[in-house]
Amino acid sequence: MTLPANMLAILACPSCKGKLVWNGDKSELICRGEQLAYPVKEGIPALLASAAREVSKEELEQIKS
């Protein structure tokens, strides 16, 4: 599954309002600034602080921008 480019362009991190990066391997939207990953289930992003998980620096390095 992929997210349409126009959808990715308008989505922002709810915490810092920064750009989100798509991680197709885990179906997540990644905020590099806050080091958070938001799940995407059935094409719908769950942009809630309670749904996010912390991402390690090593994991961030493996995710392409």
C-alpha positions in Angstrom: 0.0 0.0 0.0 1.1 3.5 -0.7 -0.2 6.9 0.1 -1.1 9.3 -2.7 1.5 12.0 -3.1 -1.1 14.8 -2.8 -2.3 13.3 0.5 1.3 13.1 1.9 1.9 16.7 0.8 -0.9 18.0 3.0 -0.4 15.8 6.1 1.6 17.2 9.0 2.7 15.9 12.4 0.0 16.8 14.9 2.7 17.6 17.5 5.2 19.8 15.7 3.4 20.5 12.4 6.4 19.1 10.6 6.6 17.1 7.4 5.8 13.4 7.6 7.6 10.7 5.7 6.0 7.5 4.4 7.4 4.2 5.6 5.8 1.6 3.4 7.5 -1.3 5.1 5.5 -0.7 8.3 2.6 1.3 6.9 3.5 4.3 9.1 4.0 8.0 8.7 7.2 9.2 10.3 8.0 12.5 11.9 11.7 12.9 12.0 11.6 16.0 14.3 9.6 14.4 17.0 10.9 10.8 16.3 7.4 9.5 16.2 5.6 6.9 13.9 1.9 7.2 13.2 0.2 4.0 12.0 -1.9 3.9 8.7 -4.6 1.3 8.8 -6.7 0.6 5.7 -5.4 3.8 4.1 -6.4 6.0 7.0 -3.6 7.7 9.0 -4.1 7.7 12.8 -2.6 11.0 13.6 -3.2 10.9 17.4 -0.5 11.1 20.1 -2.0 8.1 21.7 -1.5 6.0 18.5 2.1 7.1 17.9 5.2 5.1 18.8 8.7 6.4 19.4 11.3 5.7 16.7 14.9 5.1 17.5 17.7 7.1 15.8 18.9 3.9 14.1 15.5 3.2 12.7 15.2 6.8 11.4 18.5 6.4 9.6 17.1 3.4 7.7 14.0 5.3 6.5 14.4 7.1 3.2 13.2 10.7 3.0 
